[in-house]
């Protein structure tokens, strides 16, 4: 095999490698540009049971003593329930969308679902 053939053969391999890398980069760019749609569910009965107390669920917390309001996650709302199983069951079955604990009034606000 002469040196010109070796050179051409190596050039083809280099072009093939460059083309493959370029295709991989283009595919990654396409994936990065895909925008995930977010749906906000404001009807409590439409929230999946396993997401009622998740970080994707937001509750309004109103402190009746200080008259202040803030937003908390479902995980935080669940911690307010403690061992109160009857209220937990009512929430999971969508009989209620709010509850009170001491001076706090906690009400479902919205569930964020990525699609």
C-alpha positions as CSV (number, residue, x, y, z in Angstrom):
1,X,0.0,0.0,0.0
2,X,1.5,3.3,-1.0
3,X,1.5,6.4,1.2
4,X,-1.1,8.2,-0.8
5,X,-3.6,5.4,-0.2
6,X,-2.9,5.4,3.5
7,X,-3.4,9.2,3.7
8,X,-6.7,9.0,1.9
9,X,-7.8,6.1,4.1
10,X,-7.0,8.1,7.3
11,X,-8.8,11.2,5.9
12,X,-12.0,9.2,5.3
13,X,-11.8,7.9,8.9
14,X,-11.3,11.5,10.2
15,X,-14.3,12.7,8.1
16,X,-16.4,9.9,9.4
17,X,-15.5,10.6,13.0
18,X,-16.2,14.4,12.5
19,X,-19.5,13.6,10.9
20,X,-20.5,11.3,13.8
21,X,-19.5,13.9,16.4
22,X,-21.4,16.6,14.5
23,X,-24.5,14.4,14.4
24,X,-24.3,13.7,18.1
25,X,-24.0,17.4,18.9
26,X,-27.0,18.2,16.7
27,X,-29.1,15.6,18.5
28,X,-28.1,17.0,21.9
29,X,-29.1,20.5,20.7
30,X,-32.5,19.2,19.5
31,X,-33.1,17.5,22.9
32,X,-32.1,20.6,24.8
33,X,-34.5,22.7,22.8
34,X,-37.5,20.6,23.5
35,X,-39.7,22.6,25.9
36,X,-41.6,20.6,28.4
37,X,-45.1,21.8,28.8
38,X,-46.3,22.5,32.4
39,X,-49.9,22.1,33.3
40,X,-51.4,23.7,36.4
41,X,-54.3,21.9,38.0
42,X,-56.4,24.0,40.3
43,X,-59.2,21.5,41.0
44,X,-58.2,19.4,44.0
45,X,-60.1,16.3,42.9
46,X,-58.0,16.2,39.6
47,X,-54.7,15.8,41.5
48,X,-53.4,12.3,41.5
49,X,-53.5,10.7,45.0
50,X,-49.8,10.0,45.1
51,X,-49.1,13.7,44.3
52,X,-51.3,15.3,47.0
53,X,-48.4,15.6,49.4
54,X,-45.5,16.1,46.9
55,X,-43.2,19.0,46.1
56,X,-45.3,19.7,43.0
57,X,-48.3,20.6,45.0
58,X,-48.7,24.0,46.6
59,X,-50.9,24.9,49.5
60,X,-51.8,28.2,51.0
61,X,-51.1,28.5,54.7
62,X,-52.9,31.3,56.7
63,X,-51.9,32.0,60.2
64,X,-55.1,33.1,62.0
65,X,-53.1,34.6,64.9
66,X,-50.7,36.8,62.9
67,X,-53.0,37.2,59.9
68,X,-50.1,36.3,57.6
69,X,-50.4,34.1,54.5
70,X,-47.7,32.1,52.7
71,X,-47.4,29.1,50.3
72,X,-46.0,25.7,51.3
73,X,-45.4,22.5,49.4
74,X,-47.5,19.3,49.8
75,X,-44.6,17.7,51.8
76,X,-44.8,20.6,54.3
77,X,-48.6,20.5,54.4
78,X,-48.4,16.8,55.2
79,X,-46.2,17.5,58.2
80,X,-48.9,19.7,59.7
81,X,-51.3,16.7,59.7
82,X,-49.1,14.7,62.0
83,X,-51.0,11.6,63.1
84,X,-54.4,12.8,62.1
85,X,-55.3,9.9,59.9
86,X,-59.0,10.9,59.3
87,X,-58.1,14.3,57.8
88,X,-55.4,12.6,55.7
89,X,-57.9,10.1,54.4
90,X,-60.4,12.8,53.6
91,X,-57.8,14.7,51.6
92,X,-56.6,11.6,49.7
93,X,-60.2,10.8,48.8
94,X,-60.8,14.5,47.8
95,X,-63.7,14.9,50.3
96,X,-62.0,18.1,51.5
97,X,-59.3,20.4,50.1
98,X,-58.4,22.2,53.3
99,X,-57.8,21.6,57.0
100,X,-57.0,23.5,60.2
101,X,-54.2,22.8,62.7
102,X,-53.9,25.0,65.8
103,X,-53.8,28.6,64.5
104,X,-53.1,27.5,60.9
105,X,-55.7,27.2,58.1
106,X,-54.2,25.2,55.1
107,X,-55.9,25.0,51.8
108,X,-54.9,23.4,48.4
109,X,-53.8,26.0,45.9
110,X,-52.4,24.3,42.7
111,X,-50.7,21.2,41.4
112,X,-47.9,21.6,38.8
113,X,-47.7,18.7,36.3
114,X,-44.8,18.5,33.8
115,X,-45.7,16.8,30.5
